[in-house]
C-alpha cells in the first residue's frame, strides 16, 4: 500500500501500486475525480444544431463526431428504425444465433419492445400462406435453428414437436430429452 495525495483536494489517501501502474490511484474518491474532470478538462463549444455555447469535457469532444447541447438537438428522437445510423436492415442477431426481424406491425412481434419477430417464424408463415396459430411452433428439420431454408422449416403443434425432441418417461410421466443417436 502507498500513501498518495489527491490531485483535486490534496487529501492523503491509501492506494495500491497496481492502481498507480494502471494509471489510477490519483484521486481519493469518485467525487474528486468527477470534480477534477469538470474543472480542468472541460471547455466551451458551440452546439452543432442550434449554435448555443455549452460546457463539455475534452474526452467527449474527442470521442464524438458531432457535439450537441441537448438530447433534443442531437435529433435522437428522430433516429428510429431505418433513420438510425446503427440500422442493419432491421435484423438483430441474437446470442443464441437466431435472427430477429423488425416488423412492428406484425401481431406476433413481441421481441425488443414489440417491434421484432424471429425470422424463421415469418418464413414459415409465408410458406403456409397464413399466420401461425398460438399453439403452433416452427420446427427446424435438421436441428439447426440458424438454418432458415424453406425446406428445413415445418409448422407444427407444440405437442407434436415435443414428441420429436422428447421421450416420455413411463415411470414419472415427465418428458426427457432424446439422445442425439435416437
ZIBEL-V113068 format. One record per run of one state. SS is the DSSP state (A for helix, B for strand, O for the rest). FROM is the first residue (numbers start at 0). TO is the last residue. Records with the same first field share a line. If there is no record, write none. Layout:
# ZIBEL-V113068
SS = FROM-TO / FROM-TO
This chain:
# ZIBEL-V113068
O = 0-0 / 5-10 / 15-15 / 21-28 / 40-40 / 46-51 / 62-69 / 74-74 / 78-79 / 83-89 / 93-97 / 102-109 / 111-114 / 128-134 / 140-148 / 168-173 / 177-181
B = 1-4 / 11-14 / 41-45 / 52-56 / 90-92 / 98-101 / 110-110 / 115-117 / 135-139 / 152-156 / 165-167 / 174-176
A = 16-20 / 29-39 / 57-61 / 70-73 / 75-77 / 80-82 / 118-127 / 149-151 / 157-164
